[in-house]
Amino acid sequence: MLKKRFSPRQSPVLLIVAFLSVLILILILSKRFFFVPKILIILLVILAVAALGKVRLFLQDWFIFLGFIYLFDSFRGSIYIATCRLGLPVHTLYVIRIEQFLFGGVPSIMLQDLFLRSDSASEFGWFEKFITVAHGSHFVAFLMVGFIIWLYRPRFFRFFKVSFYLAIFLGLLGYFAVPTVPPWMASTVFGLLPRIIRFNAIIYNLAIPDISSGFDTNPIAAMPSLHAAFPFLCALILWRVYRSKAWPFYLYALLMQFAIIYTGDHYVTDVLAGFVLAGFCYWAALVLTRKDASAEGAIPAERPETAVIPKKLVRALVGGLLILLAGIGIGSYNRDQFLHNATAYGLYMPRYADFFRHEAEYATNFQVQYYLGSHHFLKRDFDRAIPYFEKCLAIARNDAERQRAETGIKMSREWLNKKTPQS
């Protein structure tokens, strides 16, 4: 009896998971512990479609979508700039209180207490490196899912794109409406939580120095977690397309949820919000593409390269190019702002509203007092900055903190003297 040969068409989800597994394994074995850039996977996809003779179809179906993905990355940075400039309130406490109510503590801390054996960059184990690479495969995974659907089940591809258009738009809206401090920042910057080691950022920077400046353009883009929403949305879409054959991808999706909590990048609350977002976008895409559903039972006809309608291709190229240029323009503006106004868009410029509303609760918290002083200093309100730095000096626990407080006092007084005309 002949054994049934493996067919990518019949087992495409296994193909996706196998590709991601091999990619992660290669990066680990080569000791290249960094996230996989989207441009790399896009180039690989273009090579694949060129080999299949589907370049024109690919450009027609994908170019606008890829331009939109690039624009999304640019808008993340723009939202942070807008949050700083407009003085929008940034939230810190509500999500910590939800975690404590649901779990009796913060799961990121629980996981690091359980698994993380060292806080030294040179002593991070294979598990942390594996989690870092898995964490960085975020964009590769959803693009791979889209490519497999486009290649083998093209009638579902519009549904895939609509789902992600909605998820990206609503995710950006959430970042703007509810900017939220992630666990690592609540711990490291403000001392609101016990120590959380953001080991993935450390490992990224060891692989490629200063790489975090490229992907941390919005450090308060935590709610909802698109890192959770994207793989869960892919899982829902794959279940619709392949039913029980989609189960391998669910293992990857679970790994991603573990990774973003273990690294301290997200609270479980952020993840749950990402699940809700993904579920809503899946349902909304079903409604918006319901006309396509009538054709789902039919066997899709092959779309030969010569069948591409020139007008559709031209519209796709023009539209995608305009979106891409907009993304490049916005990204260049963001980069210029971050490079030339580094202090204005640092962690001390956004208005972390909870600290202003409940100042008395943080009277003995050095990091919060230092934030309040730095915030007023950057706003050039030196009279208000000095008392906070003086509080910092009074509660400083070591020489480093005392030096920071003294420097804040000295600089504030110097600028105050420059600001005030001498009689």
N, C-alpha and C positions, 0 to 999 in steps of 0.2 A: 504493500500500500504506500503510495507516494505521500510524503509529508507536504502539507500546505505551505507554500512559500509566503514569506512576509511581504505584504503589500502596503506601501505608504498610503495609498488611497483608502484602504480598509482600516488602517491603524494610524491615522495621522496624529492623534494625541500622544501616542507612544513615541512618535517621531519628534514631536515638540519636546517632550520630557527628556528623551534621549539626547537631543541636541543641547539642551540646557545643562544636563548632567555632564556631558563630555566637555562643554565649555567651562563649567565650574572646575572640573577635574584638571583640565589643562592649566588653568590659572593657578590652581593650588600647587600642582607639581612643578610649575615653572616659577613659583614664588612671586607671582604678579597679582598681589591681592588688591585689586581695585575694581571699581564698577566698570561695566562694559559700556562704552559710549554708544549712543543710538546711531551715530554716523557709521560705526563699524558694521552693525547688523544691516543697515540700509544698503551699504556697499555690497555686502554678501548677497542680499536679496536681489539687487540689480544684476549681479553676476549670474545668479540663478535664472532670472527671467530672460536674460540675454541668451543663456544656453538653451532655454526652452523656446526662444523665438517669440516672446510675448512682451517685448519692451514697450511697444505703443499701447497695448492694453494696460500694462502696468502704469504707465504715465497717465492714461485716461482715468483709471480708477483710484490711483494712489496719490497723485501729485498734490492735490488740494489738501488731502488728509495729512500728508507729511508736513506740508507748510503750516497747517494748523497746529501740529505737535510742536514745531519749532516756535511758533507764536506763543503757545502755552508756556514754554520755558521762559520766554522773555517777560510775559505778563506776571509771572511769579515775582520777579525782581521789582517790577513796577508797582505791584501792590505793597511791597515793603516800603518803597520810597514814599508812596502816597500815605501810608500809615504813619510814617515819621513826620512828613511835612504837615499833614492835617491834624496831627496830635490825636489820632484816634485811640480810644482806650484799648489796651492789650490786656488780656485776662490771664490770671495765673492760678487762682485758688479754686474756682468752681470744679475743675476737672480733678484736682487732687482730692477734694471732698467727695466727689462721686466715687473715685477709686477706693477711698477709705471706707465709704459706706458699703460698697459692693464686695470688697475683698479684705477689708480690715487692714489694708495697707496698699502700697503701690506695687503692682506685679513686676515692674522693671527691677525694682530693688530686690524683690524676692528671688527672681531668676538669677540675678548677678550674685546674690549671696549663695545660691545653690550651685552655680556652674563656674563662675569666674574665679580662677585660682590666683590671679596676679593682676595688679594694676600697672605693671611695668610694660612698656611697649615691646621691650626685648624678650619678654617672657609670656606673651600671649600664646596660647596653645593652638593646636590645629583646629579645634572646635570654633574658636573665635574667628580664625581665618576663613574657615568654611562658611560661617554665618555671614561674614563680611562680603564674600564673593556672591553668596546667594542673595543677600540684600541688594547688591549692585546689579543683579540681573533683572531688576524690576521692569525697565523699559524694553529690554530684549524680549522678555516673555510675551508681552502683549502684542508686540509687532510680529513675533513668530506666529502667534495664534491667528492674527489677521491675515498673514501671508498664506497659512495653510487653508484657512477658510476661503480666501480668494482663489487659491489654486484648485482646490478640490470641491468646494461647495459654493460657487460664486453667487448663487441666488441669495445666500445669507450675508454677503459682504456688506451690502447697504445697511442691513440691520446692525452689523458689527460697528460700522462707522457712526451711525446715528447714536448708538449707545455710548460711544466714547466721546463724541461731540458734547453730549449732554453731561456726562460725568466730568469732563474737563471744565466746562462752563460753570456748572454748579459747584465744583470743587474750588475754583477761583473765587466764586462769589462767597463761599464759606470762609476762605482765607481773608477776604476783605471785611466781611460782616462780623466774624468772630475770631480775630487773631488770637492765638492761644500759645502759651509757653509750653514747649515739650518737656518731658521729664529731665533730660540731661541739663537743660538750661535752668530749670527750677532748682536743681541740685548744685550745679557748678557755679552759676552766675549769682544766684540769690540765696543759696543756703536754706531753701525751704524744705528740702528732702535730704536724707542721708546720701552719702557719696554715690554717684552713678558715673561709671566710666564709659564714655562714648568711644568704645574701643574701635568701632568701625571707621570713624573719622581719623583716628590715630593711625590705623593700618593703611587707610587710603593715602594719607600724607607721607607715610614711610615709603609707599610704592611710588608716588608721584608728588613731590613736595608742593605744598600750597594748592593741592587739587580741591580742597574744601571751598576755596573762594569761587570755584566754578559751579558747584552745585548747591552751596548754602546761600543763595541769593535772597532767600527769605527764611530766616531762622525761626520765625513764628508762624509758619504755614503748617500747622499741625492738625487743625480741625476743619473738615474731616480728613482722615488719612487716605490720600489717593494711593499710597503704597499698599493699603489694604483693599481699597475699592477696585483697583485695576485687576489684580489677579482674581478677585471674587467675581467681578463682572465677566472676565474671560471664562471662569468656571461655569457660570450660568449659561453663557452663550454656547460653550462646548457641549453642555448637557442637552441644550435644545437641539443642537445639530447632530450629536453622536450618542446621546442618551448614556447608557451605562459604560460605553467605551471611553467616556471622558474621565473616569475615576482617577487615572494616574495624575492628571493635572491638579486634582483636589489635594493630593499629597504635597505638590509644589506650593499650592496656595496656602496650605497650613504652615509649611516651612517659612513662608514669607511673613505670615502673621507673627510667628514665634520670633523671627529675626528682628522685626521692627520694635517689638516690645523688649526683647533681651538687650538690644543696643541702647535703649533709652530714648529712641527717636519718637516713640508714640506711647500714649496711654492706651489701655484696653478700651477706654471710652472713645478715643479717636478711631480705633479699629471698628468698633460697633457702629459708629456714625458712618464710616466708610462702607460697611456692609449695607446699611440702610440706603445710602446714596446709590450703591451699585444695584440694589434691588429695584429702587425707583426708576433708575435710568433704563434698566432692562424692561420693566413694564411699559414705560413711556415709549421706548423704541418699538415695542410690539404694537402699540396703538398707532404710532406715526407711520409704521411700515406695514400696516395690516393689508394694504392692497397687494403687497408682495406675497402674503401668506397663501393666496389662492393658487400660486404657482409652485408651492413647496412640494406638492405631491408629484409633480412632473419631473422626468429625468432631464437634467440640464443639458442643453445642446452645447457642444464645443464652440468656443468663440475664436475662430481663426483670426490671425493677425490682420489679414486683408479685410476683415469685416468691420474694423474700427471706423466709425463715422468721423470724418475729418473735423466737422464742426464741434463734436463733443471733445475731441482731442485738443483742439485749439482753445476751447473754453477752459478745459482743465489746465492747460499750460499757462494761459493768461491768468486765470484765477489763482492757481497755485503760486505763480511767480509773484503776484501782487501780495499775497499773504506772506510768502517767504521774505520779501523785501521789507514788509512791515515788521516782521519778527526781527530781522537783522537790524533795522533802524532802531527799534525799541531796545533791543539788546545792547546796541552800541551806546545809546543814551544812558542806559542803566550802568554799563561798565564805566562810562565817563564819570557818572555821578559817584559811584563807589570809589573810583580811583582818586578823584580830586576833592571829594568831600567825605573822606573816610570817617572822621569823627561825627559828622552829622548823621550818618547812617549806621553807627555802631550800636551795640546792645544798650547803650545808655540813653539814646535819643527817643525811642518809642515811649509812650506814656503808659506804663504798667499801672492801670487804674486802681487795682486792689491796694497797692502800697500808699497811694494818695488818700484813698478813702478810709483806710484803717492804719494810719501812721503809728498810733500808740501801740499797736500789736507788734511792731517791728523795732521798738526802741532799743532792743539789745541785739539786733541782727546787723552785724557789720556790713554784710554785702548789700542789704536793702538800703541802709543808711548811705552807703557809698554810692549806690545807684541814684538815690534822691539828690545827693549833692552834685553828682556828675551831670544829672539831667538838667538841673538849674544852671550849672556852669556852662554847659553847651548852649543853653538858651540865653546866655550872657546875663543871667540874673544872679550876680555874684553875691549880693547881700543875702539872698536866700540860700545860696550854696554853702557859705562858710559855716553856719550852725550845724549842718549835716556832717560836714567834714570834722568839725570839732567833736560831735558825738562819736564819730568813727574813732577818733584819737582816744576818747575816753574808754571805749569798749574794745580797743584793739587787743588781740590775743597773742601777737608775736611781733617781731621786729619788722617783718615785711608789711604787715597791716599798718603798723605805726608809720612806716615810711610813706605808704600810699596816702594816709590821712594827712600827714604833714605836708606832703607835696600838694595835695588838693587845697589846703588852707593857704599855703604860700602863693600858689598860682592865682587863686581867687582874689587874694589881697592885692597882688601885683596888678591884675586886670582892673580891679576896683579903683585903684589909685590912678590908673591911666584913664579910666572912664570919668572920674571925678576931677574937674578942673581945680588946680591949686589956687588958693587965694593969694 
